[in-house]
């Protein structure tokens, strides 16, 4: 999976999973080493994994900021696994 193939709906789904199933500490949720947080009004959300920060903005925009390509690949695998686990639990 390429970083451009990560759809916003998938990122929002993972964000929701982390904020509902993750452990909350100081306003930041964490699940499977991925952290999720949002600003005071919920219009800006962040997913953070190692040196990767994904900013999810209102109106469907998002941005990726990272240093290591390896981190992006690891994150993609984690997202794929989390979403697959969710689908498998539905069956």
C-alpha positions in Angstrom: 0.0 0.0 0.0 1.3 3.4 -0.9 0.9 6.4 1.3 -1.3 8.0 -1.3 -3.6 4.9 -1.2 -4.6 5.5 2.4 -8.1 6.9 2.1 -9.4 9.5 4.5 -12.3 7.2 5.4 -9.8 4.5 6.5 -7.8 7.0 8.5 -11.0 8.3 10.2 -12.0 4.7 10.9 -8.6 4.0 12.5 -8.9 7.3 14.4 -12.3 6.2 15.7 -11.0 2.8 16.7 -8.1 4.3 18.7 -10.4 6.8 20.5 -12.9 4.2 21.4 -10.7 1.2 22.2 -7.4 2.9 23.1 -6.1 3.9 26.4 -6.4 7.6 27.2 -3.6 9.5 28.9 -3.6 13.3 29.2 -6.2 13.7 26.4 -4.3 11.4 24.0 -5.5 8.0 23.1 -3.2 5.1 22.1 -3.8 1.8 20.5 -1.1 -0.4 19.0 1.5 2.4 19.4 -0.6 4.8 17.3 -1.7 7.9 19.1 -4.8 9.9 18.3 -5.8 13.3 19.5 -8.0 16.3 18.5 -8.3 20.0 19.1 -10.9 21.5 21.4 -13.6 21.6 18.8 -12.8 18.4 17.0 -12.2 20.0 13.6 -8.5 19.0 13.5 -7.4 15.5 14.4 -4.0 13.9 14.5 -2.7 10.3 14.2 0.8 9.9 15.3 3.2 7.0 14.9 6.9 7.4 15.7 8.1 10.3 13.4 4.8 10.3 11.3 2.1 12.8 12.0 -1.1 12.7 9.9 -3.3 15.8 10.3 -7.0 15.2 9.4 -8.8 18.5 8.7 -12.5 19.3 8.4 -13.8 19.4 4.8 -11.8 16.2 3.9 -8.3 17.6 3.7 -5.4 15.8 5.3 -1.6 16.0 5.4 1.3 13.6 6.1 4.5 14.7 7.8 7.3 12.1 8.3 11.0 11.7 8.3 11.6 8.0 7.6 10.0 6.1 4.8 10.3 3.0 6.9 7.9 4.6 9.5 5.3 5.1 6.7 5.5 1.5 5.7 5.1 0.3 9.3 2.1 2.6 9.8 0.5 1.3 6.6 0.8 -2.3 7.9 -0.6 -1.3 11.3 -3.6 0.4 9.7 -4.2 -2.6 7.4 -4.0 -4.9 10.4 -6.4 -2.8 12.5 -8.9 -2.6 9.7 -8.6 -6.3 8.9 -9.1 -7.2 12.6 -12.2 -5.0 12.7 -13.6 -6.8 9.6 -12.8 -10.2 11.0 -14.6 -9.4 14.2 -17.8 -8.6 12.3 -17.9 -12.1 10.8 
